[in-house]
Amino acid sequence: MGKIAVDLEHALARREAEGVEGRVTPRALARGAGWSAADVLCTNGPFDRPFEERHESVSIAMVIGGAFEYRSDAGAELMTPGAVLLGNEGACFECGHRHHVGDRCVAFHYAPDRFEAIAADAGIRSRDARFGTVRIPPLRALAPLVAAACAGVVSPAGMAWDELALALAGRALRLAAGMPAQDARAVPEPALARIAPVLRLIDSAPDDGLSVERLAQHAGLSPYHFLRTFERATGVTPHQYLLRARLRNAAQRLAGEPAKIVDIALECGFNDVSNFNHAFRAEFGASPRAYRLRMQR
C-alpha cells in the first residue's frame, strides 16, 4: 500500500479510535498567480451527513484515494481514484459517502480571470469555459498529472506546482469540451523564435529562481501558452529543462572544483540537498560523491 493510502487509513483509524465525527482537512501545497493547490483529506463515512458548500472559484480536483459521491447543478457522479472533479465558480455542490468511508484529493482552485485566460489559450470558446459535467473519469491522458500530484503530496520538494496547475486546467477544459487532451499541431515558427531566448536565459543562469511566470514574461507569452509551446518545442517541460541544466552545472563543478557538495547543490539552485542527491543519481547513475571520485581519477 502506498503512502497516500496508508495516510488515509491512519486518519480513518484515528477517527474510529477517538469516536468523533468525520471531517475535511485541507493542507496548503502551493500558491501562484491566480491559483492555489491543497491536499484535502476527508474522513466522512455513511453515518455522516453529506456536506453542502459553494465553489468560491473554479475548482479542479484529482482524486488520489478513497471514493465519494459528488453532486452539483451540472450532474452527479461517483468520484474514484484517478478521476477529476470539476466545479464551476459560484456553483453549489454536495459531497457524500453513502457507500464509502474517506477520500483524499489534490484540489486546485483558479481565480475566474486566470481560468478564462487559460481557456482562451487552450482553444476553448468562452461559452465552453464553464464545465457542463462534474467529472472526467480516470483517463490515460490524465494519468501523468495524477501521478505528479501524488508525488508532490508525498515529497513536495522540487515539485513544479505552477506547471501542474496550468497543464491540469488546460487538459480538463479540452477533455470536458470533447476535444483531444493536447493540441497536436506543429509549433509555428514565430512561437519557436520566442522560446530560443528562454533557453539562453535558463542555460546562462540555471540557479536563478526561474518560475513559469517569469519565463513566460521573458518569452512574451501567457503562462499556459508558454508552457504548451515550450514542451512541444523541446520535448520537456520548463521545469524538466531547468532541472537538467542545474544538474549539468552541478556535475561540471563537482568534477572541477573542491567545494563541498552541499555548497555546490545550494549554489546550483537546489534548496533541498536530499532532493539534489536523488535527482543527481537519477540523471547520472551515481551519487554526487561517487561521480566526483570517478571524474577525478
C-alpha positions in Angstrom: 0.0 0.0 0.0 1.4 3.4 -1.0 2.0 6.3 1.5 -1.1 8.2 0.3 -3.4 5.2 1.0 -1.6 4.5 4.3 -2.1 8.1 5.5 -5.8 7.9 4.7 -6.1 4.6 6.5 -4.3 6.0 9.5 -6.7 9.0 9.6 -9.7 6.8 9.4 -8.3 4.6 12.2 -7.7 7.7 14.4 -11.3 8.8 13.8 -12.6 5.3 14.8 -10.5 5.2 17.9 -11.5 8.7 19.0 -15.2 8.2 18.2 -15.5 11.6 16.6 -17.4 12.8 13.5 -15.8 12.8 10.1 -14.2 16.0 8.9 -12.4 17.5 5.9 -8.8 18.7 6.5 -7.1 20.7 3.8 -3.4 21.3 3.7 -2.0 24.1 1.5 0.5 22.8 -1.0 1.3 25.8 -3.2 0.1 29.1 -4.5 0.7 31.2 -7.6 -0.8 34.0 -9.7 -4.5 33.2 -9.7 -4.3 29.7 -8.5 -3.7 27.6 -5.4 -3.4 23.9 -4.6 -4.3 21.9 -1.5 -4.1 18.3 -0.2 -7.6 17.6 1.1 -8.2 14.6 3.3 -11.8 13.6 4.3 -12.7 11.1 6.9 -16.5 11.2 6.4 -18.5 8.0 6.1 -22.0 6.7 5.6 -23.2 7.9 9.0 -22.1 11.5 8.4 -24.4 14.0 6.8 -23.4 14.9 3.2 -22.0 18.4 3.3 -23.1 21.2 1.1 -20.8 24.0 0.0 -20.3 26.6 -2.7 -17.4 26.8 -5.1 -15.8 30.3 -4.5 -13.6 29.8 -7.5 -13.2 27.4 -10.4 -12.2 24.0 -8.8 -10.5 21.0 -10.4 -9.6 18.2 -8.0 -7.8 15.0 -8.7 -9.0 12.1 -6.6 -5.9 10.2 -5.2 -7.6 7.9 -2.6 -11.0 6.7 -1.5 -14.3 7.4 -3.1 -17.3 9.7 -2.7 -20.4 10.9 -4.4 -20.3 14.4 -5.8 -23.4 16.4 -6.9 -23.8 19.9 -8.4 -26.1 21.6 -10.9 -24.1 20.1 -13.7 -24.9 16.5 -12.6 -24.0 13.8 -10.1 -21.2 11.2 -10.3 -19.2 8.8 -8.2 -15.6 10.1 -7.7 -12.9 7.4 -7.7 -9.1 7.4 -7.7 -7.8 8.9 -11.0 -11.0 10.8 -11.7 -11.1 14.6 -11.8 -13.8 16.6 -10.1 -15.0 19.7 -11.9 -16.6 22.7 -10.2 -17.7 26.0 -11.7 -17.3 29.2 -9.8 -20.4 30.1 -7.8 -21.9 26.6 -8.1 -23.3 24.9 -5.1 -22.3 21.3 -4.6 -22.7 18.3 -2.2 -20.2 15.6 -1.3 -21.4 12.4 0.4 -20.1 9.0 1.5 -23.2 6.8 1.5 -21.3 3.7 0.5 -17.7 4.6 1.2 -15.5 5.9 4.0 -12.9 8.6 3.4 -11.2 10.1 0.4 -8.2 12.2 -0.5 -7.9 14.8 -3.3 -5.4 17.3 -4.6 -7.6 20.3 -5.3 -6.7 23.2 -7.5 -8.6 26.5 -7.3 -8.4 29.2 -10.0 -9.4 32.8 -10.0 -12.1 33.4 -12.7 -9.9 35.8 -14.8 -6.9 33.4 -14.7 -9.1 30.5 -15.7 -10.7 32.4 -18.6 -7.2 33.3 -19.9 -6.1 29.6 -19.7 -9.3 28.6 -21.5 -8.7 31.0 -24.3 -5.1 29.8 -24.7 -6.3 26.2 -24.8 -8.6 27.0 -27.7 -11.8 26.8 -25.7 -14.7 29.1 -26.7 -15.9 31.4 -23.9 -19.3 29.6 -23.7 -17.5 26.2 -23.2 -15.2 27.6 -20.4 -18.0 26.7 -17.9 -18.0 23.0 -17.2 -21.1 21.1 -18.4 -20.1 18.0 -16.5 -19.0 17.3 -12.9 -16.4 14.6 -13.6 -13.7 13.4 -16.0 -13.3 9.7 -15.4 -9.9 8.1 -15.0 -8.2 8.5 -18.4 -4.8 7.8 -19.7 -4.4 11.4 -20.7 -4.8 12.4 -17.0 -2.7 9.7 -15.5 0.7 11.6 -15.7 -0.9 14.6 -14.0 -2.5 12.5 -11.2 0.9 10.7 -10.7 2.7 14.0 -10.5 0.2 15.3 -7.9 0.7 12.1 -5.8 4.4 12.5 -6.0 4.1 16.2 -4.9 2.0 15.2 -1.9 4.5 12.6 -0.7 7.6 14.7 -1.5 6.9 18.3 -2.3 10.5 19.4 -2.6 11.2 20.3 -6.2 7.6 19.9 -7.4 6.6 22.2 -10.3 3.1 23.0 -9.0 2.8 26.0 -11.3 3.3 23.8 -14.3 0.8 21.2 -13.0 -1.8 23.9 -12.3 -1.6 25.2 -15.9 -1.5 21.7 -17.5 -4.4 20.4 -15.4 -6.6 23.3 -16.2 -5.9 23.2 -20.0 -6.3 19.4 -20.2 -9.5 19.4 -18.1 -11.0 22.1 -20.3 -10.2 20.3 -23.5 -11.4 16.9 -22.3 -14.7 18.3 -20.9 -15.3 20.1 -24.2 -14.8 16.8 -26.1 -11.5 17.9 -27.6 -8.2 16.0 -27.7 -6.3 16.4 -24.4 -3.4 18.2 -26.2 -3.1 20.3 -29.3 -1.1 18.2 -31.8 -0.5 21.0 -34.3 3.1 21.9 -35.1 4.7 24.8 -33.3 4.6 27.9 -35.5 8.0 29.5 -36.4 7.2 32.8 -34.5 6.5 30.8 -31.3 9.8 28.9 -31.7 11.6 32.2 -32.0 10.1 33.2 -28.6 11.4 30.0 -27.0 15.1 30.5 -28.0 15.8 33.5 -25.7 14.2 31.5 -22.8 16.6 28.6 -23.4 19.5 31.0 -23.4 18.3 32.5 -20.1 18.0 29.1 -18.4 21.3 27.9 -19.7 23.1 31.1 -18.6 21.7 31.2 -15.1 20.0 27.9 -14.2 20.5 28.7 -10.5 18.1 31.7 -10.6 14.5 31.4 -9.4 13.0 31.0 -12.8 9.3 30.3 -12.4 6.9 29.7 -15.3 5.5 33.2 -14.8 8.9 34.8 -15.2 9.9 32.6 -18.1 6.6 33.3 -19.9 7.1 37.0 -19.4 10.6 36.7 -20.9 9.1 35.0 -23.9 6.2 37.4 -24.2 3.6 34.7 -23.9 0.8 33.9 -21.5 1.9 31.2 -18.9 -0.3 28.5 -20.4 0.7 29.2 -24.0 4.3 29.4 -23.0 4.1 26.0 -21.1 2.5 24.3 -24.1 4.8 25.9 -26.7 8.0 25.1 -24.6 7.0 21.5 -24.2 6.1 21.0 -27.8 9.3 22.7 -29.0 11.8 21.0 -26.7 10.0 17.7 -25.7 10.3 18.5 -22.0 8.6 20.9 -19.6 10.4 24.1 -18.4 10.9 22.6 -15.0 12.5 19.4 -16.5 14.7 21.5 -18.7 15.7 23.8 -15.8 16.4 20.8 -13.6 18.7 19.2 -16.1 20.5 22.5 -16.7 21.1 22.7 -12.9 22.3 19.1 -12.8 24.7 19.6 -15.6 26.1 22.7 -13.9 26.5 20.8 -10.7 28.2 17.9 -12.4 30.7 20.2 -14.0 31.5 21.9 -10.7 31.8 18.5 -8.9 34.4 17.4 -11.5 36.4 20.6 -11.5 36.1 22.3 -8.0 37.0 21.3 -4.5 33.9 22.9 -3.0 31.7 21.0 -0.6 28.8 19.0 -2.3 26.2 20.8 -0.2 27.5 24.2 -1.2 27.5 23.2 -4.9 23.9 21.9 -4.5 22.7 25.2 -2.9 24.6 27.4 -5.4 23.2 25.5 -8.3 19.6 26.2 -7.2 18.7 23.2 -5.1 17.2 24.2 -1.8 16.9 20.6 -0.6 20.1 18.5 -0.5 18.3 15.2 -0.4 16.3 16.2 -3.4 19.6 17.1 -5.2 21.1 13.7 -4.3 18.1 11.9 -5.6 17.9 13.9 -8.9 21.6 13.6 -9.5 21.7 9.9 -9.1 18.6 9.5 -11.4 20.3 11.6 -14.0 23.9 10.4 -13.9 23.6 6.9 -12.3 25.8 7.8 -9.3 25.7 9.8 -6.2 27.4 13.3 -6.3 30.2 11.9 -4.2 30.8 8.8 -6.3 30.5 10.9 -9.5 33.2 13.3 -8.2 35.6 10.5 -7.3 35.1 8.9 -10.7 35.7 12.1 -12.6 38.9 12.9 -10.6 40.7 9.6 -11.2 
